């Protein structure tokens, strides 16, 4: 299932959603995954079953909305979707686990962990989201996360894990190249987590333009984390980054997970 969401949709005023709301999103997501996983002929057979079921309920007339609701009910039963009480118990246990940096191979003092502290309920952009770890870790710790990647399947992987954790309401999937990403003016960024791949492949002038766009979209006090050395090899020039972030507080932080991370914090005007 490919997903394309306009950055900023539904994030004008992010507030934590109720567990009941997140449960309903989880159920809806599971049903949609099932529909995408089976051939059209199988869905048509479920549709026939839904018609039969409604007639047995003495529904002499019904519209398309009622029919699809019955289809969803049948699929839900087939999937044995857990009750709200069961889901809530598992969700809270899983959420506690997902909040732990160690769950994602991070140390307690990793830049991603320490630099984002205080960004709870803020909007964080995770670029080139090849692995679900950073996006899910941040969402579990209260951030509203936009997970960006050109590959729809990789973005869908993040969505699926978020659904299992009941974090769909905190995740905005975005299938796009970084250079085409347009931050929504009504959803300013508290942080940007940028992998080396997302910037390295761009020409220098385009890289500068992209960074300027992200800087402008970042709140005062917000942070940018950029990988610069991976597996012992320099992938981005520190001199270039320092020049690009002139006027921001910058530092270079050794990181066991990414070898070296460039951190820039936007000074409060």
C-alpha positions in Angstrom: 0.0 0.0 0.0 1.7 3.2 -1.1 1.0 6.3 1.0 1.3 9.9 0.0 0.4 12.5 2.6 0.8 16.3 2.3 3.2 17.5 5.0 1.3 19.3 7.7 -2.1 17.7 7.2 -3.9 17.4 10.5 -1.1 19.0 12.5 -2.3 22.6 12.9 -2.7 22.0 16.6 -1.3 18.7 17.6 -2.7 17.4 20.9 -2.4 13.9 22.3 -5.2 11.7 21.1 -7.2 9.4 23.4 -6.5 5.7 23.5 -10.0 5.0 22.2 -9.2 7.2 19.2 -5.9 5.5 18.5 -7.6 2.1 18.9 -10.1 3.0 16.2 -7.2 4.1 13.9 -5.4 0.9 14.6 -8.5 -1.2 13.6 -9.0 0.9 10.5 -5.4 0.4 9.5 -5.5 -3.4 10.0 -8.7 -3.6 7.8 -7.1 -1.5 5.1 -3.9 -3.6 5.1 -6.1 -6.7 4.7 -8.0 -5.2 1.8 -4.7 -4.4 0.1 -3.3 -7.9 0.7 -6.1 -9.9 -1.0 -7.2 -10.0 -4.7 -10.2 -8.1 -5.8 -12.1 -11.4 -6.3 -11.7 -12.1 -2.5 -13.2 -8.6 -1.7 -16.1 -9.2 -4.0 -16.8 -12.5 -2.2 -16.8 -10.7 1.1 -19.1 -8.1 -0.4 -21.6 -10.9 -1.3 -21.3 -12.3 2.2 -22.0 -8.8 3.6 -25.2 -8.5 1.4 -26.4 -11.9 2.6 -25.7 -10.9 6.2 -27.6 -7.7 5.9 -30.6 -9.4 4.3 -30.6 -11.9 7.1 -30.8 -9.0 9.5 -34.0 -8.0 7.7 -32.2 -5.0 6.1 -34.5 -4.8 3.2 -32.7 -1.7 1.9 -29.2 -0.5 2.5 -26.8 2.0 1.0 -23.2 1.7 0.1 -22.0 3.1 3.5 -23.9 0.4 5.4 -22.6 -2.3 3.0 -19.0 -1.3 3.5 -19.5 -1.1 7.2 -20.6 -4.7 7.1 -17.6 -5.7 4.9 -15.3 -4.1 7.5 -17.1 -6.0 10.3 -16.6 -9.3 8.5 -12.9 -8.5 7.9 -12.4 -7.5 11.5 -13.8 -10.8 12.7 -11.6 -12.7 10.3 -8.6 -10.9 11.5 -9.6 -11.5 15.1 -8.8 -7.9 16.0 -8.4 -7.7 19.8 -10.9 -5.9 21.9 -10.2 -2.4 23.1 -9.3 -3.6 26.6 -6.9 -6.2 25.3 -5.4 -3.8 22.8 -5.0 -1.1 25.5 -3.1 -3.4 27.8 -0.7 -4.6 25.1 -0.4 -1.1 23.7 0.7 0.5 27.0 3.2 -2.3 27.5 4.6 -1.9 24.0 4.6 1.9 24.2 6.7 1.7 27.4 9.2 -0.6 25.6 9.3 1.7 22.5 10.2 4.7 24.7 13.4 3.0 25.7 16.4 4.1 23.6 17.9 0.7 24.0 15.0 -0.9 22.1 16.2 0.8 19.0 19.9 0.3 19.5 20.5 3.8 21.0 22.4 4.6 24.1 20.9 6.9 26.7 23.4 9.7 25.7 23.0 9.3 22.0 22.4 12.6 20.2 19.0 11.6 19.0 18.0 11.0 22.6 19.6 14.0 24.3 19.0 16.7 21.7 15.3 16.0 21.2 14.5 16.2 24.9 12.1 19.0 25.5 10.5 18.5 22.0 7.6 16.5 23.3 4.5 17.3 21.3 6.7 19.2 18.8 6.9 18.4 15.1 10.0 16.5 14.1 11.0 15.7 10.5 12.9 12.4 10.1 14.4 12.3 6.6 15.2 9.2 4.5 13.3 7.0 7.0 14.9 3.7 5.9 14.5 2.2 9.4 11.5 2.7 11.7 13.6 3.2 14.8 14.1 7.0 15.0 10.6 7.8 13.8 8.9 5.4 16.2 11.2 6.3 19.1 10.3 9.9 18.8 6.6 9.3 18.3 6.6 7.1 21.4 8.2 9.9 23.4 5.5 12.4 22.5 6.7 14.0 19.2 4.6 14.5 16.1 6.7 12.9 13.4 6.8 13.3 9.7 8.6 10.3 8.2 10.0 11.1 4.8 11.3 8.8 2.1 11.1 8.4 -1.7 10.4 4.7 -1.3 6.7 4.1 -0.5 7.4 0.6 0.8 9.8 1.9 3.4 7.4 4.5 4.5 4.7 1.9 4.8 6.9 -0.1 7.0 7.1 2.8 9.5 3.3 3.2 9.3 2.8 -0.5 10.0 5.0 -0.4 13.1 3.3 2.8 14.3 0.0 1.1 13.9 1.1 -1.9 16.0 2.2 0.5 18.7 -1.0 2.7 18.5 1.1 5.7 17.3 -0.7 6.4 14.0 -2.0 9.7 15.2 1.5 10.9 15.9 2.9 9.9 12.5 2.6 11.7 9.2 4.0 9.6 6.3 5.4 11.5 3.4 6.6 9.8 0.2 8.9 12.4 -1.3 12.5 13.3 -2.0 13.9 15.7 0.5 14.5 18.4 -2.1 10.7 18.4 -3.0 9.6 18.5 0.6 7.7 21.7 1.5 7.2 22.3 5.3 3.8 23.4 6.1 3.8 27.0 7.5 1.2 26.0 10.2 3.4 23.1 11.4 6.9 24.5 12.3 9.6 22.1 13.1 11.0 21.5 16.6 13.7 19.2 15.1 15.1 17.7 12.0 16.9 14.3 12.0 18.8 14.0 8.7 20.6 11.0 7.5 23.7 11.4 5.4 22.1 9.8 2.3 19.3 12.4 2.2 21.8 15.3 1.7 24.9 13.6 0.3 23.4 12.8 -3.1 22.3 16.4 -3.7 24.6 18.9 -5.6 26.1 21.4 -3.2 23.9 24.3 -4.3 20.8 22.2 -3.9 21.9 21.0 -0.5 22.3 24.6 0.6 18.8 25.5 -0.6 17.3 22.5 1.2 19.0 23.3 4.4 17.9 26.9 4.2 14.3 25.8 3.7 14.5 23.5 6.8 16.2 26.2 8.8 13.4 28.7 8.0 10.8 26.1 9.0 12.4 25.5 12.4 11.3 27.1 15.6 13.7 29.2 17.8 15.5 26.7 20.0 14.9 23.9 17.5 17.7 21.4 16.6 19.0 19.8 13.4 20.9 16.5 13.6 23.0 15.6 10.5 25.1 12.5 10.1 28.6 13.5 8.9 30.7 10.3 9.3 29.4 6.8 8.8 31.4 3.6 9.2 34.6 5.8 9.6 34.1 7.6 6.3 33.3 11.3 6.0 30.1 11.8 3.9 29.5 15.5 4.5 32.0 18.3 5.0 31.9 19.9 8.5 33.2 23.1 7.0 30.3 23.2 4.6 27.8 22.5 7.4 29.3 25.1 9.8 29.1 27.7 7.0 25.5 26.7 6.2 24.5 27.0 9.8 26.2 30.3 10.6 24.3 32.0 13.3 23.3 28.8 14.9 25.0 27.1 17.9 26.9 24.1 16.4 28.8 21.2 17.7 30.1 17.8 16.6 29.1 14.8 18.7 30.6 11.3 18.6 27.9 8.7 18.4 28.3 5.0 18.6 25.3 4.5 16.3 26.2 6.9 13.5 30.0 7.5 14.2 29.6 11.3 14.2 26.7 13.7 14.2 26.6 17.4 13.5 24.2 19.2 15.8 22.9 22.7 15.2 20.6 24.6 17.5 18.7 27.7 16.3 19.3 30.5 18.7 16.4 32.3 20.2 15.9 35.7 18.6 
